[in-house]
Amino acid sequence: MRIVVLGANGGTGRRLVQQALDAGHEVRAVTRQPQSFPISGPGLEVVAADVTVDVPVSGAEVVLSTLGVPFTRQPVLLYSRSTATVLAAMRRQSVRRLVVVSSSATEPHHHAEGGFLLNRVIQPLVTATIGKTTYDDMRAMEAVVRDSNLDWTIVRPSGLFDSDNVTRYRLSENRSDGVFTSRADLAACLLAQATDRAWVERTVAVTTAEGAPTLWAMLRREAFGR
Ligand SMILES: NC(=O)c1ccc[n+]([C@@H]2O[C@H](COP(=O)([O-])OP(=O)(O)OC[C@H]3O[C@@H](n4cnc5c(N)ncnc54)[C@H](OP(=O)(O)O)[C@@H]3O)[C@@H](O)[C@H]2O)c1
């Protein structure tokens, strides 16, 4: 298939591009920084673009978006602005299949596996403070995508961690009980949507059980970078 990957130079995006090439797809990797993009080879086209301005989707059969920005207390507009640009470009080019990454935290709920620390401390704190503007804009993105009349899927991972191995990740409709998602599994889940229509016009949560860090390990890494 001819696949456009937005956010291709990010942690999930790079894995997604590699997995798609390995599976024999033609990939257009979109990044603002093509000079630092580490993947090359047959079947790959690297295109420089700021997706809030322009999205090169001509000839594509599916658009997979892993776009993201770090948490900030300032208003976040990337998700909603890029979605408006993506939808306009897809309509112009008659491309129908769109898969976007959001977050399970857009709909905070009790996580069976999360315990007191996640459910009563971390989740309420993050969604009310540093994550607030991100989740507000993700919810705006989700609303526009659901309203788009395209063949959309919204994929909601939980806390991301790095792993190169794809595992038997878990999918569930709307809400997730898992606390973590590996970037390799998120990429594999996104790629699966390119050829599988089971989740069209649905919101799916994806989580990883195998090899996931503990909450304490994740906190230590976020707080102290180790
Ligand atoms: N971190 C978590 O725990 C967590 C949890 C749930 C969901 N998520 C979501 O999961 C997704 C993937 O996360 P990640 O950490 O793998 O991603 P990431 O490394 O932050 O990569 C995001 C990419 O988006 C691209 N981007 C940002 N603004 C852009 C613009 N205006 N035009 C073009 N590209 C732009 C950047 O690429 P360039 O700089 O190359 O342009 C960047 O490489 C994100 O949507 C994130 O919000 C994260």
The ligand as a Gaussian input file, in Angstrom:
#p B3LYP/6-31G(d) Opt

LIG

0 1
 N        4.384000      10.047000      25.788000
 C        3.311000       9.369000      26.201000
 O        3.322000       8.719000      27.262000
 C        2.054000       9.371000      25.348000
 C        0.891000       8.777000      25.844000
 C       -0.234000       8.716000      25.042000
 C       -0.216000       9.263000      23.762000
 N        0.916000       9.862000      23.292000
 C        0.916000      10.366000      21.902000
 O        1.542000       9.373000      21.088000
 C        2.020000       9.999000      19.886000
 C        3.447000       9.517000      19.588000
 O        4.305000       9.904000      20.646000
 P        5.901000       9.849000      20.450000
 O        6.491000      10.202000      21.798000
 O        6.302000       8.613000      19.794000
 O        6.080000      11.050000      19.428000
 P        7.261000      12.146000      19.352000
 O        8.562000      11.448000      19.508000
 O        6.949000      13.286000      20.257000
 O        7.119000      12.592000      17.828000
 C        6.140000      13.475000      17.400000
 C        6.587000      14.014000      16.064000
 O        5.612000      14.983000      15.618000
 C        6.271000      15.797000      14.690000
 N        5.674000      17.125000      14.591000
 C        5.321000      17.957000      15.613000
 N        4.819000      19.100000      15.108000
 C        4.873000      18.986000      13.747000
 C        4.509000      19.833000      12.682000
 N        3.971000      21.049000      12.888000
 N        4.707000      19.396000      11.406000
 C        5.250000      18.176000      11.168000
 N        5.613000      17.322000      12.140000
 C        5.429000      17.731000      13.414000
 C        7.716000      15.906000      15.159000
 O        8.506000      15.663000      14.036000
 P        9.559000      16.722000      13.391000
 O       10.141000      17.525000      14.508000
 O       10.500000      15.843000      12.700000
 O        8.772000      17.516000      12.426000
 C        7.922000      14.758000      16.120000
 O        8.966000      13.919000      15.707000
 C        1.892000      11.502000      20.118000
 O        0.701000      11.955000      19.503000
 C        1.739000      11.609000      21.621000
 O        1.031000      12.777000      21.999000
 C        2.054000       9.918000      24.060000

